[in-house]
Amino acid sequence: MANRKSLLVPNARAALEQLKFEIAQELGIELPADGYYGHMTTRDMGSIGGTITKRLIQMAEQQISGRY
């Protein structure tokens, strides 16, 4: 089993970071410039992570529906 934090596609890290910032902006959540998230609320971080998951599922569903 792979490490939870290891990505199957290493180049995807930058895209996921960009997605995180876009979603935070859409939700009106300001991310710290220094990259330290220790002062962020669990609710805010959960909202960002949940929205990322929803968006990735939507993207996968669109790709699958386009293939079949």
N, C-alpha and C positions, 0 to 999 in steps of 0.2 A: 504494500500500500504506500502511495506517495505521501510525502509530508503535506499537511493541510495548506501550508503557505506556498508550496512550490507550484508553479504554473506549468501546465502541459505545453503551452506555447510561450516561451520566455519573452518574446517580443510583445506579448499582450499586456505586459505590466504598464507600459506608458499609456496604452489605450484605456485601461481600467482606471488609472489615475485621472486621466482627462474626464472620463465618465463620472467619476466621483465628484470632481469639482463642478461639472455641469449640473449634476443632480442637486448638489448642495445649494448652488445658486438658484435653481428652480424652486427649491423648498424654502429659500430665504434663510439658509443656515450659513453663517460665516465660518469658514475653516481657518485655523491659525496659519499665519504665513510661515512660522518656523517649523511647521510639520509635526509639532507635538500635540497630540490629541488627548492628553491626560486631563485636560480641563473641560473637555466636551461632555455634554450629558449623554447618558446611555440612550435616552429617548431620541436625541438628535442623530447619534451615530447609527442607531437601529433603523431610523427612518431612511437614512442615506443607504445603508446596506440593503434594506428591504426593497427600496426603489431600484437599486442596481440589479438585484436579483430579478425583479419583475421585468425590467428592461431587457436583460439578457435572455430571459425566457421568451419574450415577445420576438426578439431578433432570431432566436433559434426556430421558433414556430414559423416565422416568415420564410426562413431559408428552407425548412422542410416542406412547407406547402408549395413553394416554388419548384421543388424537385419532383414532387409526385403528382 
